[in-house]
Each structure stands twice: as C-alpha cells, then as structure tokens.
Amino acid sequence: MLQKLALLTKEEFQEGQILLLNKEIGWTSFDIVKKIKNLLKEKFKIKKIKVGHAGTLDPLASGLLIICTGKSTKIITSIQDQKKTYTGEITLGASTPSFDLETEINKTYNVSNITNKNIKEVSKTFLGEINQKPPLFSAIKIKGERLYKKARRGEIVEIKSRKVTVFSFEINTIDIPKFTFQISCSKGTYIRSIANDFGIKLGNAGHLSCLSRMGIGEYNLKDAITIAEFDKKLNM
C-alpha cells in the first residue's frame, strides 16, 4: 500500500480505493475519515470527494480501520458484514458505565475467588450465537440521537438485545485480575459488552482495558499504515 499510494491519481481515488489504516488510540473513526478527506482535497486541489469507513472503532481502541474513497464507498456494507478479529485485555473486579476506560470505575469487587479455570470455562459460554445488549455509551441511534449523548446526560434508556455470533474466543494469558484474549465475531458485536457480561457471569465485574482490531474478512492489520505514513507517502 505504501508503494502504491504515491502513484495514485485524483481520478483513481475518485473511482474508488480501499485504504487500510492502523488507527491509533485517541482518534475516533470519524476523525480518520475527516483527516483522509482533507488530505486528499489538499493534495489534488478538489472541493469534494466521498470518504467513509467500514466499521467503527471506539476512541480507546486501536487497529484496523478500513477507509473507502469515491465509488468504493458503495461496498462499505459488504465489508462491514465480514467476520472481525480482535485482541484485547479484560480487567476483572471493577465495572465502568461505558464498559471500558472511557468512564471512571463505579464499582469494585474482590477477585480472590476467581481462578484461571473459571475464566476459561466462562469464555466457552460466549461461543456461537448469543444475545447481547450494546453499551449505553455507543454510537447507536435512538430516535435520531446517539446513545452516548443520552448517557452523558444521565438519561435512562431501554436497550434491546440483539443476536451476534462469536466464532472463536481464545484466552491467551491470565494474570488475575487481568487476562488477554483473541476473539473472532460477527458484525455488530460489542467487545465491551462481552467484557461486562464476562464479569457478571463470574459473579463479579469486568471492563475492557485494551482492544485492537486485527482483521476484517481478508483484510489484515499487518498491511495497514498510520495516518502519518499515509500523509507522508501521499505527498511524496
């Protein structure tokens, strides 16, 4: 991708390109889309170009974010529908309203009774088709407004559960209260919700303390570049 970028023309970006970006922590998915759009407009001196992303990553998550330009934005849905793979870390013994570190810890629990065996057994209960409630702090729209905006105002909203599929859930390392994992799942799966539900199934609490998206379908993080690399190569 790095080699190809500098050779692409305005017409090729407008006709449609699929860009693999390594999103760094702190950026929102919209931030990346806006930055790519501005870089392309500046480089080619154009007023408009379509740019979109195929699957949101939370600000505190890193990893693969697929950006589509021009006519390739028409295939965003088909990319989003593909299986996704993540690696991450769940911290037990504490819960947060957002199910991750975006919000402060609101409850703590003793983890002395949790064993490695408990963690491995609970991980198996997530395999297959499961019912999952998205986090209140999410970008889902209710009556035209993002849920996280309602959450920040302290509004109580009834969220319906949805069916998602977990294809694999491997526990990599355990150092209680933390453990690392790799998970492959269907579109619409919230790993934050899995972290929260994991704690509940242990009779405890849990939140997502680290997450990186490694792949979407055939697209892999190892082939992705950062925004800084994109900017540099585009303007060579």
For each residue, the residues with C-beta under 8 A, 3 or more apart:
1: 4 5 19 20 223 224 225
2: 5 225 229 233
3: 6 7
4: 1 7 8
5: 1 2 8 230 233 234
6: 3 233 234 236
7: 3 4
8: 4 5 12 13 17
9: 12 13
10: 13 14 44 46
11: 14 15
12: 8 9 15 17
13: 8 9 10 16 17 40 44 49 69 70
14: 10 11 49 69 70 71
15: 11 12 70 71
16: 13 68 69 70 71 72 73 74
17: 8 12 13 68 69 70 72
18: 66 67 68 72 79 219
19: 1 36 66 67 68 69 230
20: 1 64 65 66 67 219 220 221 223 224 225
21: 32 36 64 65 66 67 224 225 226 227 230
22: 62 63 64 65 221 224 225 226
23: 27 29 32 57 61 62 63 64 65
24: 27 62 226 227
25: 59 60 61 62
26: 59 60
27: 23 24 31 32 59 227
28: 31 32 59
29: 23 32 33 53 55 56 57 65
30: 33 34 53
31: 27 28 34 35
32: 21 23 27 28 29 35 36 53 65 67 227
33: 29 30 36 37 51 52 53 67
34: 30 31 37 38
35: 31 32 38 39 227
36: 19 21 32 33 39 40 51 67 69 227 230
37: 33 34 40 41 49 51
38: 34 35 41 42
39: 35 36 42 43 230 231 234
40: 13 36 37 43 44 46 49 51 69 234
41: 37 38 44 45 46 47 48 49
42: 38 39 45
43: 39 40 234 235
44: 10 13 40 41 49
45: 41 42
46: 10 40 41 49
47: 41
48: 41
49: 13 14 37 40 41 44 46 69 70
50: 69 70 71 73
51: 33 36 37 40 67 68 69 73
52: 33 67 68 73 76
53: 29 30 32 33 56 65 66 67 68 76
54: 66 67 68 76 79 80 216
55: 29 65 66 79 80 84 187 213 216
56: 29 53 139
57: 23 29 61 62 63 65 213
58: 61 100 102 192 211
59: 25 26 27 28 102
60: 25 26 100 101 102 211
61: 23 25 57 58 211 212 213
62: 22 23 24 25 57 211 212 213
63: 22 23 57 86 211 212 213 214 221 224
64: 20 21 22 23 213 214 215 216 219 220 221 224
65: 20 21 22 23 29 32 53 55 57 213 224
66: 18 19 20 21 53 54 55 79 216 219
67: 18 19 20 21 32 33 36 51 52 53 54
68: 16 17 18 19 51 52 53 54 72 73 75 76 79
69: 13 14 16 17 19 36 40 49 50 51 72 73
70: 13 14 15 16 17 49 50 73
71: 14 15 16 50 74
72: 16 17 18 68 69 75 76
73: 16 50 51 52 68 69 70 76
74: 16 71
75: 68 72 78 79
76: 52 53 54 68 72 73 79 80
77: 80 81
78: 75 81 82
79: 18 54 55 66 68 75 76 82 216 217 219
80: 54 55 76 77 187 216
81: 77 78 187
82: 78 79 187 216 217 218
83: 167 184 185 186 216 217
84: 55 184 185 186 187 189 213 215 216
85: 182 183 184 213 214 215 216
86: 63 182 183 184 185 191 211 212 213 214
87: 172 180 181 182 183 211 212 214
88: 180 181 183 191 208 209 210 211 212
89: 178 179 180 181 208 209 210 211
90: 178 179 181 195 198 199 206 207 208 209
91: 94 177 178 206 207 208 209
92: 109 111 114 176 177 178 179 198 199 202 204 205 206
93: 108 109 110 111 177 199 204 205 206
94: 91 105 107 108 109 177 205 206 207
95: 99 105 106 107 109 196 199 205 206 207
96: 99 100 101 102 103 104 105 106 207
97: 103 106 136 137 151
98: 101 102 103 135 136 137 151 192
99: 95 96 135 137 190 192 193 195 196 207 208
100: 58 60 96 103 192 195 207 208 209 211
101: 60 96 98 207 208 209
102: 58 59 60 96 98 137
103: 96 97 98 100 106 137
104: 96
105: 94 95 96 108 207
106: 95 96 97 103
107: 94 95 205
108: 93 94 105 205
109: 92 93 94 95 199 204 205
110: 93 113
111: 92 93 114 176 177 204
112:
113: 110
114: 92 111 118 119 176 177 202 204
115: 118 119
116: 119 120 174 176
117: 120 121
118: 114 115 121 122 202
119: 114 115 116 122 123 171 174 176 179 202
120: 116 117 123 124 171
121: 117 118 124 125
122: 118 119 125 126 198 201 202
123: 119 120 126 169 170 171 181 198
124: 120 121 127 169
125: 121 122 201
126: 122 123 130 166 169 194 197 198
127: 124 166 167 168 169
128: 165 166
129: 163 164 165
130: 126 163 164 165 166
131: 161 162 163
132: 161 162 163 164 189 190 193 194 197
133: 159 160 161 162 193
134: 138 140 147 159 162 190 193
135: 98 99 138 147 190 192 193 196
136: 97 98 147 148 150 151 157 159
137: 97 98 99 102 103 147 148 151 152
138: 134 135 146 147 148 190
139: 56 146 147 148
140: 134 146 147 159
141: 144 145 146 147
142: 145 147 150 157
143:
144: 141
145: 141 142 149 150
146: 138 139 140 141 149 150
147: 134 135 136 137 138 139 140 141 142 150 151 157 159
148: 136 137 138 139 151 152
149: 145 146 152 153
150: 136 142 145 146 147 153 155 157
151: 97 98 136 137 147 148 154 155 157
152: 137 148 149
153: 149 150
154: 151
155: 150 151
156:
157: 136 142 147 150 151
158:
159: 133 134 136 140 147
160: 133
161: 131 132 133
162: 131 132 133 134 188
163: 129 130 131 132
164: 129 130 132 185 186 187 188 189
165: 128 129 130 185 186 189
166: 126 127 128 130 169 183 184 185 186 189 194
167: 83 127 184 185 186
168: 127 182 183 184
169: 123 124 126 127 166 181 182 183
170: 123 181 182 183
171: 119 120 123 174 179 180 181
172: 87 179 180 181 182
173: 179 180
174: 116 119 171 178 179
175: 178 179
176: 92 111 114 116 119 179
177: 91 92 93 94 111 114
178: 89 90 91 92 174 175 209
179: 89 90 92 119 171 172 173 174 175 176
180: 87 88 89 171 172 173 210
181: 87 88 89 90 123 169 170 171 172
182: 85 86 87 168 169 170 172 214
183: 85 86 87 88 166 168 169 170 191 194
184: 83 84 85 86 166 167 168
185: 83 84 86 164 165 166 167 189 191
186: 83 84 164 165 166 167 189
187: 55 80 81 82 84 164
188: 162 164
189: 84 132 164 165 166 185 186 193 194
190: 99 132 134 135 138 193 194
191: 86 88 183 185 194 195 208 211
192: 58 98 99 100 135 195 196 207 208 211
193: 99 132 133 134 135 189 190 196 197
194: 126 132 166 183 189 190 191 197 198 208
195: 90 99 100 191 192 198 199 206 207 208
196: 95 99 135 192 193 199 200 205 206 207
197: 126 132 193 194 200 201
198: 90 92 122 123 126 194 195 201 202 206
199: 90 92 93 95 109 195 196 202 204 205 206 207
200: 196 197 203 204 205 206
201: 122 125 197 198
202: 92 114 118 119 122 198 199 206
203: 200
204: 92 93 109 111 114 199 200
205: 92 93 94 95 107 108 109 196 199 200
206: 90 91 92 93 94 95 195 196 198 199 200 202
207: 90 91 94 95 96 99 100 101 105 192 195 196 199
208: 88 89 90 91 99 100 101 191 192 194 195 211
209: 88 89 90 91 100 101 178
210: 88 89 180
211: 58 60 61 62 63 86 87 88 89 100 191 192 208
212: 61 62 63 86 87 88 221
213: 55 57 61 62 63 64 65 84 85 86 216 221
214: 63 64 85 86 87 182 220 221
215: 64 84 85 219 220 221
216: 54 55 64 66 79 80 82 83 84 85 213 219
217: 79 82 83
218: 82
219: 18 20 64 66 79 215 216 223
220: 20 64 214 215 223 224
221: 20 22 63 64 212 213 214 215 224
222:
223: 1 20 219 220
224: 1 20 21 22 63 64 65 220 221
225: 1 2 20 21 22 229 230 233
226: 21 22 24 229 230
227: 21 24 27 32 35 36 230 231
228: 231 232
229: 2 225 226 232 233
230: 5 19 21 36 39 225 226 227 233 234
231: 39 227 228 234 235
232: 228 229 235 236
233: 2 5 6 225 229 230 236
234: 5 6 39 40 43 230 231
235: 43 231 232
236: 6 232 233
